[in-house]
Amino acid sequence: MTAERRLRLFRNGRSRAVRIPRELEMPGSEAVIRRDGQRLILEPAPPRSLLAVLASLEPSEETFPPIDDAPPDPVDP
């Protein structure tokens, strides 16, 4: 059964906005919206992968000291 409610649209600055009722609340703090014909579809955003997070980081200008620890000995299979 699909929950359905009629909602009011309002302005928030230069954007249109809608409050999502508690019974239709989604998990997480981000969502994805897309248009399908006349419909707007709002879905919870999938979790970002670790690679996506690492790609979004700025390069570090910090210099790190050399590591004095020798690499581990090889392991026979």
CYANA upper distance limits for C-alpha pairs under 8 A (distance plus 0.5 A):
  3 ALA  CA     24 LEU  CA      7.90
  7 LEU  CA     18 VAL  CA      7.65
  7 LEU  CA     19 ARG  CA      8.22
  8 ARG  CA     18 VAL  CA      7.04
  9 LEU  CA     16 ARG  CA      7.06
  9 LEU  CA     17 ALA  CA      6.20
  9 LEU  CA     18 VAL  CA      5.57
 10 PHE  CA     16 ARG  CA      6.16
 10 PHE  CA     17 ALA  CA      5.83
 10 PHE  CA     18 VAL  CA      6.92
 11 ARG  CA     15 SER  CA      6.26
 11 ARG  CA     16 ARG  CA      5.15
 11 ARG  CA     17 ALA  CA      6.39
 12 ASN  CA     16 ARG  CA      6.50
 12 ASN  CA     17 ALA  CA      6.71
 20 ILE  CA     24 LEU  CA      6.88
 20 ILE  CA     25 GLU  CA      6.74
 21 PRO  CA     25 GLU  CA      6.77
 26 MET  CA     43 GLU  CA      8.32
 26 MET  CA     44 PRO  CA      6.75
 27 PRO  CA     44 PRO  CA      7.13
 28 GLY  CA     44 PRO  CA      7.44
 28 GLY  CA     45 ALA  CA      8.22
 30 GLU  CA     44 PRO  CA      6.88
 30 GLU  CA     45 ALA  CA      5.98
 31 ALA  CA     42 LEU  CA      7.13
 31 ALA  CA     43 GLU  CA      6.03
 31 ALA  CA     44 PRO  CA      4.86
 31 ALA  CA     45 ALA  CA      4.88
 32 VAL  CA     42 LEU  CA      6.24
 32 VAL  CA     43 GLU  CA      5.77
 32 VAL  CA     44 PRO  CA      6.61
 32 VAL  CA     45 ALA  CA      5.78
 33 ILE  CA     40 LEU  CA      7.19
 33 ILE  CA     41 ILE  CA      6.00
 33 ILE  CA     42 LEU  CA      4.98
 33 ILE  CA     43 GLU  CA      6.95
 34 ARG  CA     40 LEU  CA      6.22
 34 ARG  CA     41 ILE  CA      5.80
 34 ARG  CA     42 LEU  CA      7.25
 35 ARG  CA     39 ARG  CA      6.26
 35 ARG  CA     40 LEU  CA      5.13
 35 ARG  CA     41 ILE  CA      6.66
 36 ASP  CA     40 LEU  CA      6.77
 36 ASP  CA     41 ILE  CA      7.61
 48 ARG  CA     52 ALA  CA      6.70
 48 ARG  CA     53 VAL  CA      7.24
 49 SER  CA     53 VAL  CA      6.95
 50 LEU  CA     54 LEU  CA      6.64
 51 LEU  CA     55 ALA  CA      6.53
 52 ALA  CA     56 SER  CA      6.85
 53 VAL  CA     57 LEU  CA      7.31
